[in-house]
Amino acid sequence: MRLSNSESDEMRPEYDFSAGVRGKHQEQYDAGTNVVLLDADVAKVFKDSESVNRALRLLLDLAKSQLPPDRAA
């Protein structure tokens, strides 16, 4: 079923943004965004961006420690 422009412009009653905060994430967005989609099995382990970032930083530290001294990043 396709809605006409006037029907599609109407907000559904079940959508309630009255407690929303305008611009809440604007500063982060302006700094740059990088959306990464996790596979379902990985997403089960990493529930939020903090846990993903922590794991990736540990992996980076490990990789750096494996570089020869003349190749250090």
PDB file of N, CA, C and O in Angstrom:
ATOM      1  N   MET A   1       0.846  -1.182   0.000  1.00  0.00           N
ATOM      2  CA  MET A   1       0.000   0.000   0.000  1.00  0.00           C
ATOM      3  C   MET A   1       0.888   1.241   0.000  1.00  0.00           C
ATOM      4  O   MET A   1       1.764   1.391   0.851  1.00  0.00           O
ATOM      5  N   ARG A   2       0.653   2.108  -0.946  1.00  0.00           N
ATOM      6  CA  ARG A   2       1.440   3.331  -1.064  1.00  0.00           C
ATOM      7  C   ARG A   2       0.625   4.495  -0.537  1.00  0.00           C
ATOM      8  O   ARG A   2      -0.550   4.646  -0.871  1.00  0.00           O
ATOM      9  N   LEU A   3       1.260   5.321   0.293  1.00  0.00           N
ATOM     10  CA  LEU A   3       0.579   6.479   0.870  1.00  0.00           C
ATOM     11  C   LEU A   3       0.801   7.702   0.002  1.00  0.00           C
ATOM     12  O   LEU A   3       1.857   7.861  -0.612  1.00  0.00           O
ATOM     13  N   SER A   4      -0.196   8.555  -0.042  1.00  0.00           N
ATOM     14  CA  SER A   4      -0.019   9.825  -0.752  1.00  0.00           C
ATOM     15  C   SER A   4       0.898  10.718   0.067  1.00  0.00           C
ATOM     16  O   SER A   4       1.149  10.438   1.239  1.00  0.00           O
ATOM     17  N   ASN A   5       1.399  11.785  -0.533  1.00  0.00           N
ATOM     18  CA  ASN A   5       2.311  12.692   0.173  1.00  0.00           C
ATOM     19  C   ASN A   5       1.695  13.231   1.457  1.00  0.00           C
ATOM     20  O   ASN A   5       2.377  13.295   2.480  1.00  0.00           O
ATOM     21  N   SER A   6       0.433  13.616   1.429  1.00  0.00           N
ATOM     22  CA  SER A   6      -0.183  14.177   2.631  1.00  0.00           C
ATOM     23  C   SER A   6      -0.307  13.127   3.728  1.00  0.00           C
ATOM     24  O   SER A   6      -0.160  13.451   4.907  1.00  0.00           O
ATOM     25  N   GLU A   7      -0.577  11.870   3.360  1.00  0.00           N
ATOM     26  CA  GLU A   7      -0.674  10.810   4.356  1.00  0.00           C
ATOM     27  C   GLU A   7       0.697  10.434   4.910  1.00  0.00           C
ATOM     28  O   GLU A   7       0.825  10.163   6.104  1.00  0.00           O
ATOM     29  N   SER A   8       1.726  10.413   4.059  1.00  0.00           N
ATOM     30  CA  SER A   8       3.057  10.016   4.516  1.00  0.00           C
ATOM     31  C   SER A   8       3.706  11.094   5.371  1.00  0.00           C
ATOM     32  O   SER A   8       4.647  10.800   6.109  1.00  0.00           O
ATOM     33  N   ASP A   9       3.232  12.329   5.293  1.00  0.00           N
ATOM     34  CA  ASP A   9       3.789  13.412   6.098  1.00  0.00           C
ATOM     35  C   ASP A   9       3.225  13.438   7.513  1.00  0.00           C
ATOM     36  O   ASP A   9       3.725  14.174   8.363  1.00  0.00           O
ATOM     37  N   GLU A  10       2.207  12.656   7.771  1.00  0.00           N
ATOM     38  CA  GLU A  10       1.582  12.643   9.083  1.00  0.00           C
ATOM     39  C   GLU A  10       2.354  11.757  10.053  1.00  0.00           C
ATOM     40  O   GLU A  10       2.791  10.664   9.691  1.00  0.00           O
ATOM     41  N   MET A  11       2.520  12.224  11.272  1.00  0.00           N
ATOM     42  CA  MET A  11       3.196  11.448  12.312  1.00  0.00           C
ATOM     43  C   MET A  11       2.215  10.428  12.878  1.00  0.00           C
ATOM     44  O   MET A  11       1.079  10.769  13.204  1.00  0.00           O
ATOM     45  N   ARG A  12       2.643   9.207  12.991  1.00  0.00           N
ATOM     46  CA  ARG A  12       1.782   8.184  13.573  1.00  0.00           C
ATOM     47  C   ARG A  12       1.618   8.460  15.062  1.00  0.00           C
ATOM     48  O   ARG A  12       2.548   8.953  15.701  1.00  0.00           O
ATOM     49  N   PRO A  13       0.459   8.151  15.623  1.00  0.00           N
ATOM     50  CA  PRO A  13       0.205   8.426  17.037  1.00  0.00           C
ATOM     51  C   PRO A  13       1.146   7.668  17.978  1.00  0.00           C
ATOM     52  O   PRO A  13       1.428   8.142  19.079  1.00  0.00           O
ATOM     53  N   GLU A  14       1.633   6.497  17.556  1.00  0.00           N
ATOM     54  CA  GLU A  14       2.506   5.723  18.443  1.00  0.00           C
ATOM     55  C   GLU A  14       3.933   6.271  18.499  1.00  0.00           C
ATOM     56  O   GLU A  14       4.727   5.831  19.330  1.00  0.00           O
ATOM     57  N   TYR A  15       4.266   7.222  17.630  1.00  0.00           N
ATOM     58  CA  TYR A  15       5.586   7.862  17.677  1.00  0.00           C
ATOM     59  C   TYR A  15       5.508   9.065  18.594  1.00  0.00           C
ATOM     60  O   TYR A  15       4.832  10.048  18.290  1.00  0.00           O
ATOM     61  N   ASP A  16       6.204   8.983  19.718  1.00  0.00           N
ATOM     62  CA  ASP A  16       6.170  10.069  20.695  1.00  0.00           C
ATOM     63  C   ASP A  16       7.591  10.591  20.926  1.00  0.00           C
ATOM     64  O   ASP A  16       8.401   9.939  21.586  1.00  0.00           O
ATOM     65  N   PHE A  17       7.878  11.750  20.386  1.00  0.00           N
ATOM     66  CA  PHE A  17       9.196  12.355  20.545  1.00  0.00           C
ATOM     67  C   PHE A  17       9.158  13.530  21.519  1.00  0.00           C
ATOM     68  O   PHE A  17      10.047  14.381  21.499  1.00  0.00           O
ATOM     69  N   SER A  18       8.140  13.582  22.365  1.00  0.00           N
ATOM     70  CA  SER A  18       7.979  14.720  23.278  1.00  0.00           C
ATOM     71  C   SER A  18       9.121  14.816  24.290  1.00  0.00           C
ATOM     72  O   SER A  18       9.394  15.902  24.801  1.00  0.00           O
ATOM     73  N   ALA A  19       9.791  13.702  24.587  1.00  0.00           N
ATOM     74  CA  ALA A  19      10.911  13.737  25.529  1.00  0.00           C
ATOM     75  C   ALA A  19      12.254  13.796  24.801  1.00  0.00           C
ATOM     76  O   ALA A  19      13.307  13.701  25.432  1.00  0.00           O
ATOM     77  N   GLY A  20      12.219  13.953  23.480  1.00  0.00           N
ATOM     78  CA  GLY A  20      13.447  14.011  22.694  1.00  0.00           C
ATOM     79  C   GLY A  20      14.220  15.290  22.956  1.00  0.00           C
ATOM     80  O   GLY A  20      13.659  16.299  23.382  1.00  0.00           O
ATOM     81  N   VAL A  21      15.511  15.228  22.696  1.00  0.00           N
ATOM     82  CA  VAL A  21      16.385  16.380  22.874  1.00  0.00           C
ATOM     83  C   VAL A  21      16.976  16.734  21.517  1.00  0.00           C
ATOM     84  O   VAL A  21      17.718  15.942  20.936  1.00  0.00           O
ATOM     85  N   ARG A  22      16.657  17.903  21.014  1.00  0.00           N
ATOM     86  CA  ARG A  22      17.155  18.332  19.711  1.00  0.00           C
ATOM     87  C   ARG A  22      18.665  18.544  19.789  1.00  0.00           C
ATOM     88  O   ARG A  22      19.165  19.208  20.697  1.00  0.00           O
ATOM     89  N   GLY A  23      19.380  17.969  18.825  1.00  0.00           N
ATOM     90  CA  GLY A  23      20.815  18.164  18.726  1.00  0.00           C
ATOM     91  C   GLY A  23      21.647  17.386  19.724  1.00  0.00           C
ATOM     92  O   GLY A  23      22.822  17.697  19.923  1.00  0.00           O
ATOM     93  N   LYS A  24      21.068  16.391  20.350  1.00  0.00           N
ATOM     94  CA  LYS A  24      21.763  15.631  21.401  1.00  0.00           C
ATOM     95  C   LYS A  24      23.087  15.045  20.901  1.00  0.00           C
ATOM     96  O   LYS A  24      24.064  15.013  21.648  1.00  0.00           O
ATOM     97  N   HIS A  25      23.130  14.590  19.669  1.00  0.00           N
ATOM     98  CA  HIS A  25      24.319  13.954  19.126  1.00  0.00           C
ATOM     99  C   HIS A  25      24.991  14.801  18.040  1.00  0.00           C
ATOM    100  O   HIS A  25      25.854  14.306  17.316  1.00  0.00           O
ATOM    101  N   GLN A  26      24.608  16.049  17.927  1.00  0.00           N
ATOM    102  CA  GLN A  26      25.107  16.898  16.851  1.00  0.00           C
ATOM    103  C   GLN A  26      26.629  17.076  16.911  1.00  0.00           C
ATOM    104  O   GLN A  26      27.293  17.025  15.875  1.00  0.00           O
ATOM    105  N   GLU A  27      27.181  17.281  18.094  1.00  0.00           N
ATOM    106  CA  GLU A  27      28.622  17.485  18.222  1.00  0.00           C
ATOM    107  C   GLU A  27      29.392  16.256  17.735  1.00  0.00           C
ATOM    108  O   GLU A  27      30.380  16.386  17.011  1.00  0.00           O
ATOM    109  N   GLN A  28      28.941  15.072  18.131  1.00  0.00           N
ATOM    110  CA  GLN A  28      29.582  13.838  17.673  1.00  0.00           C
ATOM    111  C   GLN A  28      29.448  13.687  16.168  1.00  0.00           C
ATOM    112  O   GLN A  28      30.395  13.275  15.499  1.00  0.00           O
ATOM    113  N   TYR A  29      28.284  14.016  15.631  1.00  0.00           N
ATOM    114  CA  TYR A  29      28.051  13.894  14.199  1.00  0.00           C
ATOM    115  C   TYR A  29      28.955  14.840  13.428  1.00  0.00           C
ATOM    116  O   TYR A  29      29.528  14.464  12.406  1.00  0.00           O
ATOM    117  N   ASP A  30      29.083  16.064  13.915  1.00  0.00           N
ATOM    118  CA  ASP A  30      29.936  17.046  13.257  1.00  0.00           C
ATOM    119  C   ASP A  30      31.396  16.620  13.273  1.00  0.00           C
ATOM    120  O   ASP A  30      32.144  16.930  12.346  1.00  0.00           O
ATOM    121  N   ALA A  31      31.808  15.911  14.322  1.00  0.00           N
ATOM    122  CA  ALA A  31      33.189  15.444  14.427  1.00  0.00           C
ATOM    123  C   ALA A  31      33.476  14.333  13.416  1.00  0.00           C
ATOM    124  O   ALA A  31      34.637  14.040  13.128  1.00  0.00           O
ATOM    125  N   GLY A  32      32.443  13.727  12.887  1.00  0.00           N
ATOM    126  CA  GLY A  32      32.599  12.659  11.905  1.00  0.00           C
ATOM    127  C   GLY A  32      31.934  11.395  12.387  1.00  0.00           C
ATOM    128  O   GLY A  32      31.962  11.075  13.576  1.00  0.00           O
ATOM    129  N   THR A  33      31.345  10.690  11.471  1.00  0.00           N
ATOM    130  CA  THR A  33      30.666   9.459  11.832  1.00  0.00           C
ATOM    131  C   THR A  33      31.289   8.297  11.079  1.00  0.00           C
ATOM    132  O   THR A  33      31.849   8.466   9.996  1.00  0.00           O
ATOM    133  N   ASN A  34      31.184   7.146  11.654  1.00  0.00           N
ATOM    134  CA  ASN A  34      31.678   5.931  11.038  1.00  0.00           C
ATOM    135  C   ASN A  34      30.786   4.800  11.518  1.00  0.00           C
ATOM    136  O   ASN A  34      30.963   4.281  12.620  1.00  0.00           O
ATOM    137  N   VAL A  35      29.852   4.431  10.704  1.00  0.00           N
ATOM    138  CA  VAL A  35      28.910   3.380  11.068  1.00  0.00           C
ATOM    139  C   VAL A  35      29.467   2.041  10.601  1.00  0.00           C
ATOM    140  O   VAL A  35      29.843   1.883   9.440  1.00  0.00           O
ATOM    141  N   VAL A  36      29.514   1.096  11.505  1.00  0.00           N
ATOM    142  CA  VAL A  36      29.999  -0.247  11.201  1.00  0.00           C
ATOM    143  C   VAL A  36      28.929  -1.234  11.633  1.00  0.00           C
ATOM    144  O   VAL A  36      28.431  -1.165  12.757  1.00  0.00           O
ATOM    145  N   LEU A  37      28.580  -2.141  10.753  1.00  0.00           N
ATOM    146  CA  LEU A  37      27.585  -3.153  11.076  1.00  0.00           C
ATOM    147  C   LEU A  37      28.296  -4.434  11.501  1.00  0.00           C
ATOM    148  O   LEU A  37      29.174  -4.937  10.800  1.00  0.00           O
ATOM    149  N   LEU A  38      27.907  -4.941  12.644  1.00  0.00           N
ATOM    150  CA  LEU A  38      28.492  -6.170  13.166  1.00  0.00           C
ATOM    151  C   LEU A  38      27.650  -7.366  12.746  1.00  0.00           C
ATOM    152  O   LEU A  38      26.425  -7.276  12.661  1.00  0.00           O
ATOM    153  N   ASP A  39      28.310  -8.479  12.487  1.00  0.00           N
ATOM    154  CA  ASP A  39      27.575  -9.718  12.241  1.00  0.00           C
ATOM    155  C   ASP A  39      26.868 -10.114  13.531  1.00  0.00           C
ATOM    156  O   ASP A  39      27.295  -9.738  14.623  1.00  0.00           O
ATOM    157  N   ALA A  40      25.803 -10.863  13.402  1.00  0.00           N
ATOM    158  CA  ALA A  40      24.959 -11.202  14.552  1.00  0.00           C
ATOM    159  C   ALA A  40      25.737 -11.898  15.666  1.00  0.00           C
ATOM    160  O   ALA A  40      25.518 -11.610  16.842  1.00  0.00           O
ATOM    161  N   ASP A  41      26.642 -12.811  15.309  1.00  0.00           N
ATOM    162  CA  ASP A  41      27.388 -13.529  16.347  1.00  0.00           C
ATOM    163  C   ASP A  41      28.330 -12.599  17.108  1.00  0.00           C
ATOM    164  O   ASP A  41      28.553 -12.788  18.304  1.00  0.00           O
ATOM    165  N   VAL A  42      28.876 -11.611  16.433  1.00  0.00           N
ATOM    166  CA  VAL A  42      29.764 -10.643  17.092  1.00  0.00           C
ATOM    167  C   VAL A  42      28.938  -9.684  17.947  1.00  0.00           C
ATOM    168  O   VAL A  42      29.343  -9.327  19.054  1.00  0.00           O
ATOM    169  N   ALA A  43      27.791  -9.273  17.439  1.00  0.00           N
ATOM    170  CA  ALA A  43      26.927  -8.345  18.176  1.00  0.00           C
ATOM    171  C   ALA A  43      26.423  -8.952  19.483  1.00  0.00           C
ATOM    172  O   ALA A  43      26.135  -8.219  20.429  1.00  0.00           O
ATOM    173  N   LYS A  44      26.313 -10.258  19.550  1.00  0.00           N
ATOM    174  CA  LYS A  44      25.892 -10.908  20.795  1.00  0.00           C
ATOM    175  C   LYS A  44      26.921 -10.716  21.898  1.00  0.00           C
ATOM    176  O   LYS A  44      26.576 -10.650  23.077  1.00  0.00           O
ATOM    177  N   VAL A  45      28.179 -10.629  21.509  1.00  0.00           N
ATOM    178  CA  VAL A  45      29.269 -10.484  22.477  1.00  0.00           C
ATOM    179  C   VAL A  45      29.504  -9.016  22.819  1.00  0.00           C
ATOM    180  O   VAL A  45      29.710  -8.670  23.982  1.00  0.00           O
ATOM    181  N   PHE A  46      29.474  -8.160  21.808  1.00  0.00           N
ATOM    182  CA  PHE A  46      29.746  -6.739  21.987  1.00  0.00           C
ATOM    183  C   PHE A  46      28.428  -5.976  21.952  1.00  0.00           C
ATOM    184  O   PHE A  46      27.893  -5.681  20.883  1.00  0.00           O
ATOM    185  N   LYS A  47      27.918  -5.663  23.135  1.00  0.00           N
ATOM    186  CA  LYS A  47      26.573  -5.077  23.246  1.00  0.00           C
ATOM    187  C   LYS A  47      26.528  -3.579  22.960  1.00  0.00           C
ATOM    188  O   LYS A  47      25.459  -3.035  22.682  1.00  0.00           O
ATOM    189  N   ASP A  48      27.693  -2.900  23.026  1.00  0.00           N
ATOM    190  CA  ASP A  48      27.678  -1.447  22.813  1.00  0.00           C
ATOM    191  C   ASP A  48      29.007  -0.996  22.213  1.00  0.00           C
ATOM    192  O   ASP A  48      29.960  -1.772  22.146  1.00  0.00           O
ATOM    193  N   SER A  49      29.064   0.248  21.781  1.00  0.00           N
ATOM    194  CA  SER A  49      30.268   0.760  21.127  1.00  0.00           C
ATOM    195  C   SER A  49      31.453   0.801  22.078  1.00  0.00           C
ATOM    196  O   SER A  49      32.595   0.650  21.645  1.00  0.00           O
ATOM    197  N   GLU A  50      31.204   1.003  23.361  1.00  0.00           N
ATOM    198  CA  GLU A  50      32.297   1.033  24.334  1.00  0.00           C
ATOM    199  C   GLU A  50      33.039  -0.304  24.366  1.00  0.00           C
ATOM    200  O   GLU A  50      34.270  -0.327  24.386  1.00  0.00           O
ATOM    201  N   SER A  51      32.305  -1.408  24.372  1.00  0.00           N
ATOM    202  CA  SER A  51      32.953  -2.720  24.423  1.00  0.00           C
ATOM    203  C   SER A  51      33.689  -3.031  23.117  1.00  0.00           C
ATOM    204  O   SER A  51      34.750  -3.655  23.137  1.00  0.00           O
ATOM    205  N   VAL A  52      33.139  -2.607  22.004  1.00  0.00           N
ATOM    206  CA  VAL A  52      33.807  -2.801  20.718  1.00  0.00           C
ATOM    207  C   VAL A  52      35.100  -1.997  20.683  1.00  0.00           C
ATOM    208  O   VAL A  52      36.147  -2.522  20.302  1.00  0.00           O
ATOM    209  N   ASN A  53      35.037  -0.733  21.074  1.00  0.00           N
ATOM    210  CA  ASN A  53      36.221   0.123  21.068  1.00  0.00           C
ATOM    211  C   ASN A  53      37.302  -0.414  22.003  1.00  0.00           C
ATOM    212  O   ASN A  53      38.485  -0.384  21.663  1.00  0.00           O
ATOM    213  N   ARG A  54      36.909  -0.900  23.168  1.00  0.00           N
ATOM    214  CA  ARG A  54      37.874  -1.451  24.123  1.00  0.00           C
ATOM    215  C   ARG A  54      38.600  -2.661  23.504  1.00  0.00           C
ATOM    216  O   ARG A  54      39.820  -2.782  23.612  1.00  0.00           O
ATOM    217  N   ALA A  55      37.843  -3.542  22.863  1.00  0.00           N
ATOM    218  CA  ALA A  55      38.440  -4.726  22.240  1.00  0.00           C
ATOM    219  C   ALA A  55      39.363  -4.338  21.087  1.00  0.00           C
ATOM    220  O   ALA A  55      40.442  -4.910  20.934  1.00  0.00           O
ATOM    221  N   LEU A  56      38.948  -3.383  20.288  1.00  0.00           N
ATOM    222  CA  LEU A  56      39.788  -2.964  19.166  1.00  0.00           C
ATOM    223  C   LEU A  56      41.067  -2.267  19.644  1.00  0.00           C
ATOM    224  O   LEU A  56      42.128  -2.442  19.045  1.00  0.00           O
ATOM    225  N   ARG A  57      40.970  -1.484  20.713  1.00  0.00           N
ATOM    226  CA  ARG A  57      42.177  -0.842  21.251  1.00  0.00           C
ATOM    227  C   ARG A  57      43.155  -1.886  21.806  1.00  0.00           C
ATOM    228  O   ARG A  57      44.368  -1.746  21.647  1.00  0.00           O
ATOM    229  N   LEU A  58      42.634  -2.916  22.446  1.00  0.00           N
ATOM    230  CA  LEU A  58      43.499  -3.995  22.918  1.00  0.00           C
ATOM    231  C   LEU A  58      44.181  -4.696  21.744  1.00  0.00           C
ATOM    232  O   LEU A  58      45.364  -5.031  21.810  1.00  0.00           O
ATOM    233  N   LEU A  59      43.431  -4.910  20.685  1.00  0.00           N
ATOM    234  CA  LEU A  59      43.992  -5.541  19.494  1.00  0.00           C
ATOM    235  C   LEU A  59      45.068  -4.649  18.870  1.00  0.00           C
ATOM    236  O   LEU A  59      46.106  -5.148  18.436  1.00  0.00           O
ATOM    237  N   LEU A  60      44.836  -3.357  18.820  1.00  0.00           N
ATOM    238  CA  LEU A  60      45.839  -2.422  18.298  1.00  0.00           C
ATOM    239  C   LEU A  60      47.102  -2.445  19.150  1.00  0.00           C
ATOM    240  O   LEU A  60      48.213  -2.482  18.620  1.00  0.00           O
ATOM    241  N   ASP A  61      46.931  -2.422  20.467  1.00  0.00           N
ATOM    242  CA  ASP A  61      48.091  -2.480  21.359  1.00  0.00           C
ATOM    243  C   ASP A  61      48.883  -3.763  21.138  1.00  0.00           C
ATOM    244  O   ASP A  61      50.113  -3.744  21.113  1.00  0.00           O
ATOM    245  N   LEU A  62      48.183  -4.862  20.982  1.00  0.00           N
ATOM    246  CA  LEU A  62      48.846  -6.143  20.742  1.00  0.00           C
ATOM    247  C   LEU A  62      49.598  -6.114  19.414  1.00  0.00           C
ATOM    248  O   LEU A  62      50.743  -6.559  19.337  1.00  0.00           O
ATOM    249  N   ALA A  63      48.963  -5.597  18.381  1.00  0.00           N
ATOM    250  CA  ALA A  63      49.608  -5.524  17.066  1.00  0.00           C
ATOM    251  C   ALA A  63      50.848  -4.637  17.122  1.00  0.00           C
ATOM    252  O   ALA A  63      51.876  -4.974  16.534  1.00  0.00           O
ATOM    253  N   LYS A  64      50.762  -3.511  17.820  1.00  0.00           N
ATOM    254  CA  LYS A  64      51.916  -2.612  17.941  1.00  0.00           C
ATOM    255  C   LYS A  64      53.059  -3.290  18.685  1.00  0.00           C
ATOM    256  O   LYS A  64      54.226  -3.092  18.346  1.00  0.00           O
ATOM    257  N   SER A  65      52.734  -4.082  19.687  1.00  0.00           N
ATOM    258  CA  SER A  65      53.787  -4.750  20.456  1.00  0.00           C
ATOM    259  C   SER A  65      54.475  -5.837  19.643  1.00  0.00           C
ATOM    260  O   SER A  65      55.566  -6.275  20.010  1.00  0.00           O
ATOM    261  N   GLN A  66      53.868  -6.281  18.553  1.00  0.00           N
ATOM    262  CA  GLN A  66      54.443  -7.323  17.710  1.00  0.00           C
ATOM    263  C   GLN A  66      55.325  -6.755  16.605  1.00  0.00           C
ATOM    264  O   GLN A  66      56.037  -7.508  15.941  1.00  0.00           O
ATOM    265  N   LEU A  67      55.290  -5.428  16.393  1.00  0.00           N
ATOM    266  CA  LEU A  67      56.106  -4.811  15.348  1.00  0.00           C
ATOM    267  C   LEU A  67      57.559  -4.725  15.782  1.00  0.00           C
ATOM    268  O   LEU A  67      57.839  -4.511  16.962  1.00  0.00           O
ATOM    269  N   PRO A  68      58.476  -4.885  14.861  1.00  0.00           N
ATOM    270  CA  PRO A  68      59.886  -4.675  15.202  1.00  0.00           C
ATOM    271  C   PRO A  68      60.091  -3.212  15.589  1.00  0.00           C
ATOM    272  O   PRO A  68      59.333  -2.355  15.134  1.00  0.00           O
ATOM    273  N   PRO A  69      61.091  -2.901  16.414  1.00  0.00           N
ATOM    274  CA  PRO A  69      61.304  -1.521  16.905  1.00  0.00           C
ATOM    275  C   PRO A  69      61.404  -0.490  15.782  1.00  0.00           C
ATOM    276  O   PRO A  69      60.961   0.644  15.963  1.00  0.00           O
ATOM    277  N   ASP A  70      61.970  -0.844  14.633  1.00  0.00           N
ATOM    278  CA  ASP A  70      62.120   0.118  13.546  1.00  0.00           C
ATOM    279  C   ASP A  70      60.819   0.345  12.775  1.00  0.00           C
ATOM    280  O   ASP A  70      60.776   1.226  11.917  1.00  0.00           O
ATOM    281  N   ARG A  71      59.769  -0.411  13.047  1.00  0.00           N
ATOM    282  CA  ARG A  71      58.475  -0.278  12.364  1.00  0.00           C
ATOM    283  C   ARG A  71      57.390   0.235  13.289  1.00  0.00           C
ATOM    284  O   ARG A  71      56.220   0.244  12.908  1.00  0.00           O
ATOM    285  N   ALA A  72      57.739   0.663  14.490  1.00  0.00           N
ATOM    286  CA  ALA A  72      56.737   1.092  15.471  1.00  0.00           C
ATOM    287  C   ALA A  72      55.897   2.216  14.892  1.00  0.00           C
ATOM    288  O   ALA A  72      56.411   3.115  14.225  1.00  0.00           O
ATOM    289  N   ALA A  73      54.617   2.155  15.153  1.00  0.00           N
ATOM    290  CA  ALA A  73      53.680   3.150  14.612  1.00  0.00           C
ATOM    291  C   ALA A  73      53.675   4.412  15.436  1.00  0.00           C
ATOM    292  O   ALA A  73      52.944   5.351  15.122  1.00  0.00           O
TER     293      ALA A  73
END
